[in-house]
Amino acid sequence: MSHEKKNIISGFFFLALSVFIYAVSYTIKLVKADSLGPQFFPRLVSFIMAQLAVYLIAVNALRLRRNREKTEKKIFKLNIPLIVTSVLLVAYGLLINSLGFIVTTMLYLFVQIYMLLPLECLKKRSYMIITACVSLLTPVFIYYLFYMAFNIFLPVGILG
Amino acid sequence: MELLLEGFATILQPQNLLLIFVAVVLGIMFGAIPGLSAFTALVIMFPITYSMAPMIGVSFLVNVYIGACSGGLIAAVLLGIPGTPSSIATCFDGFPMAKRGESGKALGVCILYSFLGGTFGGIALVFLGPIIARFALNFGPYEYFAVILFALTTISSLSEGSIVKGLLSCLLGISVSFAGIDILGAYTRYTFGFSSLAVGFSMVPILIGCFAGSQILESAAQSRTKARISMQTKPAKIRGFGISRKDFIRQAPNSLISALIGLVIGILPGIGGNISNLIAYSFSKKRSKYPEKYGTGIIDGLIASETANNATIAGALIILMTLGIPGDNATSMILAGFQLHGITPGPLLFKTSANLV
């Protein structure tokens, strides 16, 4: 994806965010009428954000139009490791309390290291054994480090 | 001066020096682990000081604080994730240096200038503390607003290429702070009915999410491409702290200005190291003859960030000791330490407990 297209998408994201911030500011319940109350600053920020977003979209749309003839068409290809990692990060956050830190981290680490390893390493058995060992031992070590040294209790989940 | 020497005599006793060493090491351990802040370190170490003499107990807590603030540089350089918010700018040049195999040099420079920044702040605390605190008291809402606005605009200018995107990122950060209870009016806003959002977002998870999350995604995106960056670089050999005498002299103005920025920002309650390192980095970049090299792994950026964040600690202690105002939650734990040992911070502290200061 070209630089300009990325900027246009960012611009639309910020424009949507500014509209969202402005709209939600109406849900703040006020006890008394106050022009500089809790709604003022979010609205001010959303207003500036919208203006900057429109500027970003407009400038990059113009640049895109100017450069359209020069740029070659690139074939869009899905980046599987990036998608899997994004899903993994969200799943980790959702599952950590129910499954517990150790189990969730073990699963996460194994899949994440698998995704980050170069393709040629995946064919070698030794890499897979190291990945499994790291995935199994690291969460246990971190859990006991936090528990014994820092007195911080990480979620136990199904192991509790 | 007599009281100062008396204070040094107490501190320099072997068992006290050992305790201080332990405190700094523990602080560094906490600071180096992303997610554990100086506040966490102080909360955990606080009960240990119950049985200590007042001066030793307080210096133990202060050293845990200093260690935790400095320890953030380790994760910042080696992982590209700031261990504490005060080492955000250290990532910008520290991590590229580590990728080039210059992690030893980056860590050496950071440690040296952390020490120098801290020492500068310490001297300022002892000799100029009350004067600086009186100056800081003149800061009202307008001045605070100006400082924050200045910080936000300088941070925006750090974004390469487009100032508009920098400003938008800044506004995104501000938007995150809307969630929770409005400080001025105590109104609840942007919580969407979630009680856990009533206190807003915590700084540390956001920091880890921004830096660690983005780095994981970047590594994932490049993992199966030819552009993948190799981390298996041969480590470069270093001598001493990794900085030559010539470079040390050349960097003197940069470090001095950064230390001053750190000290002044540290005095202002509620701002602190989170901002001082970014302002010092930005200022150093602005006055540099080669600003385009910032972010590619040069020591100038590291020096600005680390000198400023360590000088900030002294600034925070100045306002704590002279006026009894804690600048952040970590210094509020030190204030609790003072109270636990029967010491009342305030203008009289410099007269009644000058040896402690």
Interface residues (C-beta under 8 A of the other chain):
Chain A: N7 S10 F14 L17 I21 V24 S25 I28 K29 L30 V31 D34 G37 P38 Q39 F41 P42 V45 I48 M49 L52 A53 Y55 L56 V59 N79 I80 P81 L82 V84 T85 S86 L89 Q112 M115 L116 L117 P118 L119 F150 N151 I152
Chain B: F30 L36 T40 I44 S162 V164 K165 L167 L168 L171 L172 I174 S175 F178 D182 L184 G185 Y187 T188 R189 Y190 G213 I216 L217 S219 A220 A221 S223 R224 R228
